[in-house]
Amino acid sequence: MVKVNETERWLRLAFGVIVLLFAGIIYAWTVLNTPFAKPLDAGGEFGWTKTQLSLNYTITIVFFCLGGFIAGLLTKKTTPRARLIAGAALLSAGFFITSRLTASGLTLLYLSYGVMCGLGVGLAYTTIIGLTSAWFPDKKGVCSGILLMGFGLTTLVIGGLAKGMIANESIGWRGTYTVLAIALGVVFLLAGFIIRAPREGTVFPEPKAKNAQPGASAARDYSAAEMIKRVSFWKLFILITLIAAVGSAAIALARDLLEDLSVADPAAIIGVISIFNGLGRLASGTLFDRVGVRKTQYFIAIFALAAPAAVALSTLVGSSAIAVIGLCLCYFSYGFAPTISSVFASAFYGTKSFSLNFSILNLILIPAPFAATLAASVRTSSGSFLVPFAILTGCALIGGIINLSIRQA
């Protein structure tokens, strides 16, 4: 038995963050879809509608979840390297094929970007989180929060770089997609040879005393089949679904809301606000390690409810300042969902089947895009932002009640 090398495990966490920063490229679709959305009468090459492009994003998220689930199923049957190399091949090929699309290639877009890229990212996402988390049994929350913060900041960092490259006439959108195909393939391939689980017999520090309380660690390891039979699992699944749905819907309405309130340069403001998504992932994970599951649940319940409620209030009083604060809270609370999936999967159901259990909880991301579509429809039919945000507040309240009723497996 050998004591863990602190420098080594933090370096592995740093590399995991870098890989997930690239993997989060699927969330930069609002930037990457600009070449396809430009109207034909404005010189666009494709002129595809918002509905058609929105469907591609939905397909991507669905196959991202399925890719993660497949990675979980294959954890004990394949090596991490094999899964990461497969992810690299799918993601790189998906971006390269997309870079060669023509105006008649909408279906091919769905297959290349939606199916191939979604599956590729899903395979890598579950594999990297599972392997990296194994290095931090004493800091589950911090590790998950830092990893997922990297995943959530992709739109701001990689998306920002891609936006500049697309606007550069010497590179253009096709060159940008080609560069991304190469860069993503290289990063994922490197991950396949660098990221690995700790050596058997490695000794880790004990968790802090505050975290050694009921709900902090699983009494035993549960298989996926055993997990889904637990009442706690279904409560947790519904809770995370509601948090993700409320956050996704709020984010989808954010720009239109700020424009309705006559806020100057809403796109720039949303870019700054998006940082709160990463902060929410880090904050919820850190709290789990420092105060334990129960107090973290209180924190999540309060912020998840306050977020849509603040935006609803801003529509009543017509305050852009309150709207910005409310949207910051929405992005912040939306960041709770992936961290909860990771941390609670380990804390409630153990580490033996963590990858598969985590990938099952991650399936909650599938309904989130549909919640955004429904919220936009309610906004259009009601002619007001108050109605959808009042409904979202009600969903958050239900989530809060369920949250506070959850107990360890």
C-alpha positions as CSV (number, residue, x, y, z in Angstrom):
1,M,0.0,0.0,0.0
2,V,1.3,3.4,-1.0
3,K,0.2,6.8,0.1
4,V,-1.3,8.8,-2.8
5,N,1.0,11.4,-4.4
6,E,-0.8,14.7,-3.9
7,T,1.0,16.4,-6.8
8,E,0.1,13.6,-9.2
9,R,-3.6,13.5,-8.3
10,W,-4.0,17.3,-8.7
11,L,-2.2,17.2,-12.0
12,R,-4.6,14.4,-13.1
13,L,-7.5,16.6,-12.1
14,A,-6.1,19.5,-14.0
15,F,-5.7,17.4,-17.1
16,G,-9.3,16.1,-16.7
17,V,-10.5,19.7,-16.6
18,I,-8.7,20.5,-19.8
19,V,-10.2,17.5,-21.6
20,L,-13.7,18.3,-20.4
21,L,-13.2,21.9,-21.4
22,F,-12.9,20.6,-25.0
23,A,-15.6,18.0,-24.5
24,G,-18.1,20.7,-23.6
25,I,-18.0,21.9,-27.2
26,I,-21.5,20.5,-27.7
27,Y,-22.8,23.3,-25.5
28,A,-21.2,25.9,-27.8
29,W,-23.8,25.1,-30.5
30,T,-25.3,28.6,-30.3
31,V,-21.9,29.9,-31.5
32,L,-21.1,27.0,-33.9
33,N,-24.5,27.1,-35.6
34,T,-24.2,30.7,-36.9
35,P,-23.0,29.6,-40.5
36,F,-26.0,27.4,-40.8
37,A,-28.5,30.0,-39.5
38,K,-27.6,32.9,-41.7
39,P,-30.6,33.6,-44.0
40,L,-30.1,33.0,-47.8
41,D,-31.2,36.5,-48.6
42,A,-28.5,37.8,-46.3
43,G,-25.8,35.8,-48.1
44,G,-26.1,32.7,-46.1
45,E,-25.0,29.4,-47.5
46,F,-27.7,27.2,-45.8
47,G,-30.5,29.3,-44.4
48,W,-31.8,26.5,-42.1
49,T,-34.4,27.6,-39.6
50,K,-34.1,27.9,-35.8
51,T,-36.4,24.9,-35.4
52,Q,-34.2,22.7,-37.6
53,L,-31.0,23.8,-35.8
54,S,-32.7,23.5,-32.4
55,L,-33.6,19.9,-33.3
56,N,-29.9,19.2,-34.0
57,Y,-29.0,20.4,-30.5
58,T,-31.7,18.2,-29.0
59,I,-30.3,15.2,-30.9
60,T,-26.8,16.0,-29.7
61,I,-27.9,16.1,-26.0
62,V,-29.8,12.8,-26.4
63,F,-26.9,11.0,-27.9
64,F,-24.5,12.6,-25.4
65,C,-26.6,11.0,-22.6
66,L,-26.7,7.7,-24.5
67,G,-22.9,7.8,-25.1
68,G,-22.4,8.2,-21.4
69,F,-24.8,5.3,-20.7
70,I,-22.9,3.1,-23.2
71,A,-19.6,4.1,-21.5
72,G,-21.1,3.1,-18.1
73,L,-22.2,-0.3,-19.5
74,L,-18.8,-0.9,-21.0
75,T,-16.8,0.1,-18.0
76,K,-16.1,-3.5,-16.9
77,K,-15.8,-4.9,-20.4
78,T,-13.4,-2.4,-22.1
79,T,-10.4,-0.3,-21.1
80,P,-10.7,3.4,-20.5
81,R,-8.2,3.9,-23.3
82,A,-10.5,2.0,-25.7
83,R,-13.5,4.2,-24.8
84,L,-11.6,7.4,-25.1
85,I,-10.1,6.5,-28.4
86,A,-13.6,5.6,-29.7
87,G,-14.8,9.0,-28.4
88,A,-11.9,10.7,-30.2
89,A,-12.7,9.0,-33.5
90,L,-16.4,9.8,-33.3
91,L,-16.0,13.4,-32.3
92,S,-13.2,14.1,-34.8
93,A,-15.0,12.4,-37.7
94,G,-18.3,14.2,-36.7
95,F,-16.7,17.7,-36.9
96,F,-14.8,16.9,-40.1
97,I,-17.9,15.6,-41.9
98,T,-19.8,18.7,-40.6
99,S,-17.1,20.9,-42.1
100,R,-17.9,19.5,-45.6
101,L,-21.7,20.0,-45.5
102,T,-23.7,21.5,-48.3
103,A,-27.2,23.1,-48.3
104,S,-28.8,19.7,-48.9
105,G,-27.1,18.1,-46.0
106,L,-29.4,18.8,-43.0
107,T,-29.9,15.1,-42.3
108,L,-26.1,14.6,-42.5
109,L,-25.8,17.4,-39.9
110,Y,-28.0,15.5,-37.6
111,L,-25.9,12.3,-38.1
112,S,-22.5,13.9,-38.0
113,Y,-22.8,16.6,-35.3
114,G,-25.9,15.3,-33.5
115,V,-25.3,11.5,-33.4
116,M,-21.5,11.1,-33.8
117,C,-20.3,14.1,-31.8
118,G,-22.9,13.5,-29.1
119,L,-21.9,9.9,-28.7
120,G,-18.2,10.8,-28.7
121,V,-18.5,13.3,-26.0
122,G,-20.7,11.0,-23.9
123,L,-18.2,8.2,-24.1
124,A,-15.4,10.5,-22.9
125,Y,-17.4,12.4,-20.3
126,T,-18.4,9.4,-18.2
127,T,-15.0,7.8,-18.6
128,I,-13.1,10.9,-17.5
129,I,-15.3,11.7,-14.6
130,G,-15.2,8.2,-13.3
131,L,-11.5,7.8,-13.5
132,T,-10.6,11.3,-12.1
133,S,-13.1,11.0,-9.3
134,A,-11.4,7.8,-8.2
135,W,-8.4,9.9,-7.2
136,F,-10.4,12.0,-4.8
137,P,-12.5,9.7,-2.5
138,D,-11.9,12.3,0.3
139,K,-12.9,15.3,-1.9
140,K,-15.7,14.0,-4.0
141,G,-17.5,17.3,-4.2
142,V,-14.6,19.5,-5.0
143,C,-13.3,17.1,-7.6
144,S,-16.7,16.9,-9.3
145,G,-17.3,20.6,-9.1
146,I,-13.9,21.5,-10.6
147,L,-14.3,18.9,-13.4
148,L,-17.8,20.0,-14.3
149,M,-16.9,23.7,-14.0
150,G,-14.5,23.1,-16.9
151,F,-17.2,21.4,-18.9
152,G,-19.6,24.3,-18.3
153,L,-17.1,27.0,-19.3
154,T,-16.5,25.6,-22.8
155,T,-18.9,28.0,-24.5
156,L,-17.1,31.0,-22.9
157,V,-13.6,29.8,-23.7
158,I,-13.5,27.4,-26.7
159,G,-16.8,28.9,-28.0
160,G,-15.2,32.4,-27.9
161,L,-12.2,31.2,-29.8
162,A,-14.3,29.4,-32.4
163,K,-16.4,32.6,-32.8
164,G,-13.3,34.6,-33.7
165,M,-12.1,32.0,-36.1
166,I,-15.4,31.8,-37.9
167,A,-15.4,35.6,-38.3
168,N,-11.9,35.4,-39.7
169,E,-12.3,35.3,-43.5
170,S,-9.0,33.4,-43.9
171,I,-10.3,30.6,-41.7
172,G,-14.0,30.7,-42.0
173,W,-16.5,28.3,-40.6
174,R,-15.2,25.3,-42.6
175,G,-11.7,25.9,-41.4
176,T,-12.9,26.3,-37.9
177,Y,-14.7,23.0,-37.9
178,T,-11.6,21.3,-39.4
179,V,-9.4,22.8,-36.7
180,L,-11.8,21.6,-34.0
181,A,-11.9,18.1,-35.5
182,I,-8.1,17.9,-35.3
183,A,-7.8,19.5,-31.8
184,L,-10.6,17.4,-30.3
185,G,-9.2,14.2,-31.7
186,V,-5.7,15.0,-30.4
187,V,-6.9,16.0,-26.9
188,F,-9.1,12.9,-26.5
189,L,-6.4,10.6,-27.8
190,L,-3.9,12.0,-25.3
191,A,-6.5,11.5,-22.6
192,G,-6.6,7.8,-23.6
193,F,-2.9,7.5,-22.8
194,I,-2.7,9.8,-19.8
195,I,-5.9,9.4,-17.7
196,R,-6.1,6.3,-15.6
197,A,-7.4,5.0,-12.3
198,P,-5.2,5.0,-9.1
199,R,-3.0,2.0,-8.6
200,E,-4.5,-0.8,-6.5
201,G,-3.7,-0.3,-2.8
202,T,-3.3,3.5,-3.0
203,V,-4.0,5.1,0.4
204,F,-6.0,8.4,0.4
205,P,-6.5,10.9,3.2
206,E,-9.5,10.5,5.4
207,P,-12.5,12.8,4.6
208,K,-13.0,15.8,6.9
209,A,-14.9,15.0,10.0
210,K,-17.8,17.2,9.0
211,N,-18.4,15.1,6.0
212,A,-18.4,11.8,8.0
213,Q,-22.1,12.1,8.8
214,P,-25.3,10.3,7.7
215,G,-25.6,10.6,3.9
216,A,-21.9,11.3,3.3
217,S,-20.9,7.9,2.1
218,A,-22.8,4.9,0.9
219,A,-23.3,2.1,3.5
220,R,-22.5,-0.3,0.6
221,D,-22.1,-0.4,-3.1
222,Y,-25.2,-0.7,-5.2
223,S,-25.4,-2.1,-8.7
224,A,-27.4,-0.2,-11.3
225,A,-30.2,-2.7,-11.0
226,E,-30.3,-2.3,-7.2
227,M,-30.0,1.5,-7.4
228,I,-33.1,2.0,-9.6
229,K,-35.2,0.0,-7.2
230,R,-34.5,2.5,-4.4
231,V,-37.1,5.2,-3.7
232,S,-34.2,7.6,-3.1
233,F,-33.0,7.1,-6.7
234,W,-36.3,8.1,-8.2
235,K,-36.6,11.2,-5.9
236,L,-33.1,12.2,-6.9
237,F,-33.8,11.6,-10.6
238,I,-36.9,13.8,-10.4
239,L,-35.1,16.5,-8.5
240,I,-32.2,16.7,-10.9
241,T,-34.6,16.6,-13.9
242,L,-36.5,19.6,-12.4
243,I,-33.3,21.6,-11.7
244,A,-32.0,21.0,-15.2
245,A,-35.3,21.7,-16.8
246,V,-35.8,25.0,-14.9
247,G,-32.2,26.1,-15.7
248,S,-32.4,25.1,-19.3
249,A,-35.7,26.9,-19.8
250,A,-34.5,30.1,-18.1
251,I,-31.3,30.1,-20.2
252,A,-33.4,29.7,-23.4
253,L,-35.5,32.7,-22.5
254,A,-32.7,34.9,-21.1
255,R,-31.7,36.9,-24.2
256,D,-35.3,37.7,-25.2
257,L,-36.1,38.7,-21.6
258,L,-33.2,41.1,-21.5
259,E,-34.2,42.6,-24.9
260,D,-37.7,43.0,-23.7
261,L,-36.4,45.0,-20.7
262,S,-34.3,47.1,-23.1
263,V,-31.0,46.0,-21.6
264,A,-28.0,47.2,-23.7
265,D,-26.0,44.4,-25.4
266,P,-27.8,41.4,-23.9
267,A,-25.5,39.0,-25.7
268,A,-22.5,40.4,-23.8
269,I,-24.3,40.3,-20.5
270,I,-25.3,36.7,-21.0
271,G,-21.7,35.8,-21.8
272,V,-20.7,37.2,-18.4
273,I,-23.7,35.6,-16.6
274,S,-22.7,32.2,-18.0
275,I,-19.7,32.2,-15.7
276,F,-22.2,31.5,-12.9
277,N,-23.0,28.1,-14.3
278,G,-19.5,27.0,-13.6
279,L,-19.5,28.6,-10.2
280,G,-22.7,26.7,-9.3
281,R,-20.9,23.4,-10.1
282,L,-17.9,24.3,-8.0
283,A,-20.0,25.8,-5.1
284,S,-22.3,22.8,-4.7
285,G,-19.4,20.3,-4.8
286,T,-17.3,22.3,-2.3
287,L,-20.3,22.5,0.1
288,F,-20.8,18.8,-0.1
289,D,-17.3,18.2,1.1
290,R,-17.4,20.8,3.9
291,V,-20.9,20.5,5.4
292,G,-22.2,17.1,4.1
293,V,-25.2,16.0,2.1
294,R,-28.0,17.3,4.3
295,K,-26.9,20.9,4.5
296,T,-26.0,21.0,0.8
297,Q,-29.6,19.9,0.1
298,Y,-30.9,23.0,2.0
299,F,-28.5,25.2,0.0
300,I,-29.7,23.7,-3.3
301,A,-33.4,24.0,-2.4
302,I,-33.1,27.7,-1.5
303,F,-31.1,28.8,-4.5
304,A,-33.1,26.7,-7.0
305,L,-36.3,28.3,-5.8
306,A,-34.9,31.8,-5.6
307,A,-33.6,31.8,-9.1
308,P,-36.9,31.6,-11.2
309,A,-38.8,33.5,-8.5
310,A,-36.4,36.5,-8.8
311,V,-36.9,36.6,-12.6
312,A,-40.6,36.4,-12.2
313,L,-40.4,39.3,-9.8
314,S,-38.4,41.3,-12.3
315,T,-41.1,40.9,-14.9
316,L,-43.7,42.2,-12.5
317,V,-41.8,45.3,-11.6
318,G,-40.1,45.8,-14.9
319,S,-36.6,45.8,-13.3
320,S,-33.7,44.9,-15.5
321,A,-31.3,44.8,-12.5
322,I,-33.5,42.2,-10.7
323,A,-33.7,40.3,-14.0
324,V,-29.9,40.1,-14.3
325,I,-29.6,39.0,-10.7
326,G,-32.3,36.4,-11.2
327,L,-30.6,35.1,-14.4
328,C,-27.3,34.9,-12.5
329,L,-29.1,32.7,-10.0
330,C,-30.7,30.6,-12.7
331,Y,-27.3,29.9,-14.3
332,F,-25.8,29.3,-10.8
333,S,-28.5,26.8,-9.8
334,Y,-28.4,25.1,-13.2
335,G,-24.9,24.2,-12.4
336,F,-26.1,22.1,-9.4
337,A,-27.6,19.4,-11.7
338,P,-24.4,17.7,-13.0
339,T,-22.6,18.0,-9.7
340,I,-25.5,16.5,-7.8
341,S,-25.5,13.6,-10.3
342,S,-21.9,12.9,-9.7
343,V,-21.5,13.4,-6.0
344,F,-24.8,11.8,-4.9
345,A,-24.3,8.8,-7.2
346,S,-21.1,8.1,-5.3
347,A,-22.3,9.1,-1.8
348,F,-25.6,7.2,-1.9
349,Y,-24.7,4.2,-4.1
350,G,-21.0,3.7,-3.7
351,T,-18.0,3.7,-6.1
352,K,-18.0,0.1,-7.4
353,S,-20.6,0.8,-10.1
354,F,-20.1,4.6,-10.1
355,S,-19.7,5.1,-13.9
356,L,-22.9,3.3,-14.8
357,N,-24.9,4.7,-11.9
358,F,-23.7,8.2,-12.8
359,S,-24.5,7.8,-16.5
360,I,-28.1,6.7,-15.6
361,L,-28.6,9.8,-13.4
362,N,-27.1,11.9,-16.3
363,L,-30.0,10.8,-18.5
364,I,-32.0,13.7,-16.9
365,L,-30.4,15.9,-19.5
366,I,-32.6,14.4,-22.2
367,P,-35.8,16.2,-21.2
368,A,-34.1,19.5,-20.5
369,P,-34.1,20.8,-24.1
370,F,-37.8,20.0,-24.3
371,A,-38.4,22.1,-21.2
372,A,-36.8,25.0,-23.0
373,T,-39.0,24.5,-26.0
374,L,-42.1,24.4,-23.9
375,A,-41.2,27.5,-22.0
376,A,-40.6,29.4,-25.2
377,S,-44.0,28.2,-26.4
378,V,-45.7,29.4,-23.2
379,R,-44.0,32.7,-23.5
380,T,-45.3,33.1,-27.1
381,S,-48.9,32.0,-26.4
382,S,-49.2,34.1,-23.2
383,G,-47.3,37.1,-24.5
384,S,-45.6,37.5,-21.2
385,F,-42.4,36.3,-19.5
386,L,-44.2,36.2,-16.1
387,V,-46.3,33.1,-17.0
388,P,-43.4,30.7,-17.9
389,F,-41.2,31.9,-15.0
390,A,-44.2,31.5,-12.6
391,I,-44.5,27.9,-13.8
392,L,-40.7,27.4,-13.4
393,T,-41.0,28.7,-9.9
394,G,-43.7,26.2,-9.2
395,C,-41.4,23.4,-10.6
396,A,-38.6,24.6,-8.4
397,L,-40.9,24.5,-5.3
398,I,-41.9,20.9,-6.1
399,G,-38.2,20.1,-6.6
400,G,-37.4,21.7,-3.2
401,I,-40.0,19.6,-1.4
402,I,-38.7,16.4,-3.1
403,N,-35.1,17.4,-2.3
404,L,-35.7,17.8,1.4
405,S,-37.4,14.4,1.6
406,I,-34.4,12.5,0.1
407,R,-32.6,10.3,2.5
408,Q,-29.6,8.0,1.9
409,A,-30.3,4.8,0.0
